[in-house]
Amino acid sequence: MMIHRRSMLMSTLGGYMGLFLPKQTVSAQGDSPSKPGFSPSGDATRLWVGGVVVAVRADSQMTGGGYSLIEDLVPPGLGAPLHVHTREDEAIYVTAGELEVTVAETRRLAKPGDVVHMPRRVPHGFRNASERPARMLIVFSPGGFERGFLEIGKPVGSEETPPTLTPQEMQRMREVAERYGAKWVS
């Protein structure tokens, strides 16, 4: 029994250690091999996208197309409408505040530490229904969807309030999202 537990432990540790060792991997899209990278906290590209502050922490170029990592600061009352991705899975990890998250027919309140997996082709969206800002990390796999944010976002400068969205800008957001394989459901 002890030998079996020890071999299971060693197998598990070996798997975890592999997460920290640099490897060259090729994404499912066949993009270039990923290389070890480091993105200091102050280096993120910060943008206003639909009133949400979107910070691109790791883009698909850095990860060889494998994934992208985004950090969102979601003000009260804002979020992402119900939509469907055709190219990537999406997962969120709530780090502060609370978000109402809808995946398919299920709506739940996500709190700090909660993870929500939103597979491609399944309608999903989120909204900050509280009176405090919410913060979350988003992973898109494979990467590439972050390019849409970079295309439609407006740089966050010293201003603390988002720019006003016009109907034309909302339409442009829909068009860019569709070009990157996402379609709004509502």
Secondary structure, DSSP 8 states (H G I E B T S, - for coil): -HHHHHHHHHHHHHHHHHHHS------TT-----------GGG-EEEEETTEEEEEEE-TTTTTTS-EEEEEEE-TT-EEEEEEESS-EEEEEEEES-EEEEETTEEEEE-TT-EEEE-TTS-EEEE--SSS-EEEEEEEESS-THHHHHHH-EE--S--S-----HHHHHHHHHHHHHTTEEE--
